[in-house]
Amino acid sequence: MHANITKGVTLWVLLLIAMPFVLLPTASAWSAGDEAAIFGHTFEEEYWTNDSLYVEGANGNGSLTASFVHVGDFEAFLIAFNEFNMTDGNQSITPYQLFGMHYITPGNQEVFIGAVFAFLLVHNETFGSNQLPDVGNDPSWYILPVSSDDTWPEYVPSVEPIPATKMGDNHYRFGMQYHNLTCRIVDANDPGMFLATLVTPAMQLVISELKIEYDITIDNAGEVHAETLYTIGQVKELMLGTVEYPPSEIIVDSMEISAVHFLTVFTSQYSVVGTTSGNTIQSPTQTTPLDEDVSIQVGSRGERAFDIGFGRQYALFNETSDSYVATGLTALNTLLAVRLTDLILVLWQAPLSAFLFAHMAYGLSSQIRNDYATVGDMALNATTAFATKSWWYAVTFPSWNGLRVEQDPVYVAYTNIGMVGPNNFIVFGLIIVGALAVVYVGARRR
């Protein structure tokens, strides 16, 4: 028999479980190799996955998955929630994921970069005709997984870790896969409606699958291509109020799906520029189209450490007919101004992500162990600095129609793997890039 799965908002449930760990980081200092006591593996191994990391809080318990890849001075890792079981018998499944990379640049600068999966969003293209999410003008909604199996008992949510696998020479892949996610639609335009629809569901729906894989390829020149492979399943059920509708009766053709990304940093020695022009990109105050990829530079010399290549091509797949409807479609890129409701949904993750990332960074970096006496010191510092600056960028899919979306944004890290000679840590830059797959799961109008 399946446990009753909470219909409460997932983020509040997770906060109740996670906050004891975030507020009281008591871990002491460790030496290289001590991570085996936590993960069952060491950071010297080439690759591994542990999907049975047990955690316990005052309001319940659960498990995490950790995956890891190590090649030379480059490491990549993933920490993700499996499921949480509350003391009242409820269960929660949510696609929280922290993906990170640690490496030394050709200029001997130590860099940490992370991607945090956050929430879902859609807009109805009614303001102008730019095909971009003008939130505040275009009607827009967040989509929040709530993992409920009593609205549609036939759809039982589940999570399946995808273990780290070596696909070939210097080629690795790992990730997480979720099935039958029940989601709540929350208003993104008006603060009052945001709170009302956050507490009381006005619309719910089921998506068949959400799969996020991280594909890592390291070439001989030391460039690391970390490709995020998204699969967003088709809408299976939809309920407006207490009445069920075929998705095709609710969703109109003008509703568009976007993949939105959150950026915030720990240190001041960084800049965000256009990869082609090299010009610094300012935090946006409104929707601003982008015509080039984004590059992150670190250190006083402004060395390029990381590129975010927008996935400009995507495909639509019909799960019912088991066939592709369209391939080679063009996605649009934009910067978005940060809204208060965005931060309300994301900032619950900030202390947790900083806490987890700090523990990984402490174990991976001898420089950090020299700078901070304990893991707790690092975690507290990271929590304080996490939300100092933030903005959003988005990849928008003008054609969607409630079908399965397959899109591949590419991240490129510039490392010293292809260089000969000793490594000297000159500047430590700690950067967090939060990736949100943004989804409105809806219907077709024919």
N, C-alpha and C positions, 0 to 999 in steps of 0.2 A: 504494500500500500504506500502511495506517495504521501509525503508530509504535506500539510497545508502550506502553500507558498504565499508569502506576504503580498498583499496588494498595496502596501504602503510604498511611498517613494523610496526607491533603492538607496539614494544617497544618504538619507537620514538613518536608514538601517545600518549601512556600512559605517557611518560616523560613530554610532553607538558601540560598534565592535572595535573600530580602529583607534579611537581617541585615547584609550589607555596606553597604547603603544606610542602614539605620537607625542603625548604630553609628558610622558615619563621615560625618555630614552636613557636607560640605565646601562647600556652595553659599555663595557670597559675597552681599553685599548687591546689590540691584538697584533700579532706578527703574521707575516706571510705564511699561508698554510692553515691558519686557524679557522678559515672559512669552512673547512671540511666538517666542523662540528655543527654548522648551520645547514649547509646544503648537501652534505654527504659527498661532496666533490671538492676539488681544489681549483684555483684559478690558473694553475699550470697545465691542466688537462686541455686537450684540443677542443673538445665539445662534449656537452652533456645536458641532460634534462632531469629534473626531479619534480614530479607532479604531486608529491605527497608531503608538502611542507605544512605541518599542522600549527595553527595559531588558536589562541583562546583568549577571550575577553570576558568582561563582567556580564555581558548580555548574550553570549553565545560563543560558538567556535566555528572553525572552518579550515580550509586548506588553500594553499597557494601553489602555483607552478613557477619554477625558475628554469630558464634555459640559458646556455652559455656557449660562446665560441671564442677561441684564443688562437691567434696566428701572429707570431713575432711580438711586436709592441702594440698590437691591436686586439681589443676585446669588444665583444658585443654581448648584450644580455637582455633577457625579458623576465619581468616579474608580473604575474597576472593572478587575479582571483579565480578560484574554481567555484566553490559555493560556500555559503555561510548558513549555519543552522542556529536559529535563535532559541533561547531557553524556553520560549512559549510554544515551541513546536513548529514555528514558521521557518521557511527556507528562502534564501535570497541568492539569485544568480545575476551577476552584472558583468558587462565586458570591460572591467577596469584592467588596463595594461600599461606597464611602464617599460618601454624599450629604450635601451641606452647603448652608447658606444664610447669607448675610452681609447685614446691613441696619442701619439706624439707627432706633431706636424713636421714637415721638412725643415722648418725653422726652429725645431726643438722646443715647441710650445706644447704643454700638456693640456688636452682638451677632453671634457666630458660633454656629451650631447645626449639628450633624452627625448622621447616622444611619448606623450600621455594621451591615451584614448579617452575622450571626455563625454560628448553627448551628440544628439542627432538634431537636425534642423531642415526646414523646407520653406520656400516662399512661393507665393502666387504672383506671377509676373503681370501686375496691373498698373504699375507706376512707370511711365515711360516705356521704352522698348529696348533697354540695354541688355536684357536677358541675365541680369545680375541681381543678387539678393539685396535690395535696398531696404534693409530692415528698418521699420518705423514708417515706411511709406508703402512698400509691398506687404500685404498680410503674410506673416511668418510664424512658424511654430517650431518648438523644440519637440523632439521625440525621445522619451525616456523609457528604457526597459524597466519593467516592474516585476517581471518573472511571476506572473499569476497563472495558475493552472485551473482556477475555478470559474473564470469567465468562459473559457473554451476548454473543458476537461480533456478533450481529445488531443490537445496540443500540450504536451508535457515538456517544459524547458529542460535543456541539458547542456553540459559543457564538455568539450573534448580537447585536451591539450594535444598539440602537434609537436612531437619531440624533435629536438635538434638532430638533423640528418646531414651527412656530408654527401652533397650531390655530385661532386667531382673535385678536382684539384682546386683548393682555395675557393670552394663554392659550398655554402651552407644554407640551411633553411630551418626555421622553426616558427611556431605561432599558436593560435588558439581558434577554436571553432565552436560556435554556439548554435543551438537548434531551437526552433519554436519560441522565439522571444515575443512575449506580450509587451506592447509598448503603450505608454500614455502620451497623448498629444497635449502640449502645454503652450499657451499663448506667449509669443515673444514680443508683442508690440506694446501692450499696456501693462504697467506694473501691477495694477489691481487685478486684471484678468489673469496675469501670470500667476499670482498667488492663489486665485480662486481655482484655476484649472490644475495647478500643482497639487492642491489638497483634494479636490473632487474631480474625478475623471469626466471630461465632457466627451471625449472620443478615445477609443482604444482600438488597437489593431494587432495582428500577429504577422511577423515576418518569419519565413521558413528557416532562414539561416543567416548568420553573420560570421564570416571567416576572415581573419586577418593573419597573413603570413609575412614574415620578414625574410627576404631572400638576399643573401650577402655574398658578393663576389669580389675577390681581391686580385687586381692585376699586377703584372711584374713591375709597373712603375710606382706601385704603392697606393693607387687610387682604390678606395673601397666603395663599391656601389651597393647601397642598402636599399633595396626595392621593396616597398610596402604593397603587398598584393591583397586588394580588397575584393570580397565577394559579398554582396548585399542581396539577400534572398527576396523572392517575390512576396507580395502581400497575399495572405491566405484568407483572413477574416477581418471585418471592420465593424465597429459598433459606435453609433452616435447616440449619446445618452444611454438609454437602455434598449435601443432598437438596433438590430443588426441589418446591415445593408451589403449588397454586393459592392466591392470596392469601386467598380466602374460607375456606380451611381453617385459617388461622393467626390471622386477626384476628377479634376478637369485638366485639359491638356496644358494649360498655362502654369500648372504647378511644377516646379523644377527642384531637383535635388542638388545639393552642394556638399563638397567635402571641405570643411572649415578647419583651420589649424591655429593653435594658440601658441604664442611666443612669449617667453619671459626668461630672464637671465639672473644669475647669481652675482656676477662680477661686472664692473664698469668697463673693463678693457675689451670691448667688443663693438662692432658696428654692423648694421644690416644694409647691404648695398645691392644694386642691380648688377648681375654678373656680366652684362655686356657694357653698360655705361660706367660702372664703378661708382656711380653717384649714391650718396647716402639716402636711404629711404626713411622718411619721417613717419611717425605714428599717424594713421589716418583719422580724420574727423568725419568722413563720410565714405561711401562706396567709391573706390578708385580702381579703375581697370589697370591691370599689369600687362606689359608687353614683353617682359623678360623675366628670367628666373631670379631667385633671391639667393644671395651669397652672404654668409656670416664670416666676418673677419675678427681675429682675436689678437691681443697684444698691442703694444705701443707702435709697432711697425705696420699694423693692419694686415697681417698675413691671412690669406684666404684659408679657412679651415673646413668649410662645410658649404655645400650648395644644396638648395632645395629645388629640384627640377620638377616643375608642374607636369602632371600627367595629362597631356593634351588630347589623348586618344582614349576612347572607351567603347565598350560594346554593350548591347542589350540582349538578354536571353530570356525566352519565354519558357518557364518551367513546365507549364501545362502541355505545350506541344513539343517540349524538349528540343527546341531549335533556336538559333540566333535570329533575332528580328533585324538587327543592324550591327555593323562593325565599322571601325574607323571613324566614329563620330568625334566631333571636336568639342573639347571642354574649354571653358573660359576661366581666366584668372583675375582675381581682384583682391584688394585690401579692404578690410571692413573696420569701422570704428567699433570700439568696445562699448557694450551696453551693460547697465547694472545687472540686468537679468542674466546676461552671459556669465558675469563674475559670480553671481549667487550659485549658479549651477557648477561652476568650475572650481571655485576656491575651496570647496570641501575637500578636493583632491590635493590642494597645495601642500598642507602640512604632511599628509600621508605620503605623497610622492617625494617630498623633500626628505622625509625620514628614511624611506626605503632607498632613495638614491644616495643619501649620505652614507648609509651602511655599505653599499656596493663600492662607492668611491673610496671609502676608508680602507677597504680590503685590497683595492686594486692599485692604489697610489702610495708609494713611499713618501712622496712630497706631502701629501695630506696627513699622513701619520706623523710627519715631523712638525706640521703646523698645528695640529690639534692633539691634545693629550688623550682624548677618548673619542669613541664613536659618538657618544652623547653630545660632546662639545660640537662636533661637526654637524650633527643633526639639528641642534638648536640654532646654530648659525644659519644653516640652510633654510630652516623654517622661517626665520625672520626675514631673510633676503628674497624669498621665492617670488613674492608678488610685487616687487618694486616697480616693474614696468611691464606692460603687456599690450599686445594688439593681435589682430586676426588677419589671416589671409585665407582665401577660399578658392576652390576649384569647383565651378558650377557646370552641371550637365543639363543643357537646355532641353534635350529629349530624354524622357524617362518612362512615363506611362505606367508606373507601378511594377515594371519588370525588373529582373535581376540585373544589377549593374556590376560590371567587371572593369576596374580601372587601376592603373599601376603608376602612382607617383614615385619618383626616383630620388634618393638622397645620395650624395657623393661626398665622402670624407677624404681629405688629403692628408696622408700619413707619411712616415719616414721608412716604411717597410722596404721600399726599393733602394734605400740609400745604404752606403757602407760607412762605418765609423761609429764611435760611441755616441750615446744620447745624453744631452745635458738639459735638465728641466730649467728653462729660463723664465717662462711666464705660465701661470696656471689660469686657464680660463674655464669656468664651469657654466655651461649653457644648457637650458632646458627648452626644448621645442615640443609643445604639446599638440599632438595630432588628434583631431576629432573627425571621425567619419560622420558626415552629416547626412541624415536620411529623412525624407518624408516618404512614407510607404503608402502609396495610394493606388488609384485605379485608372482605367482607360476609358476614354470616351470615344466611341466610334461613330 
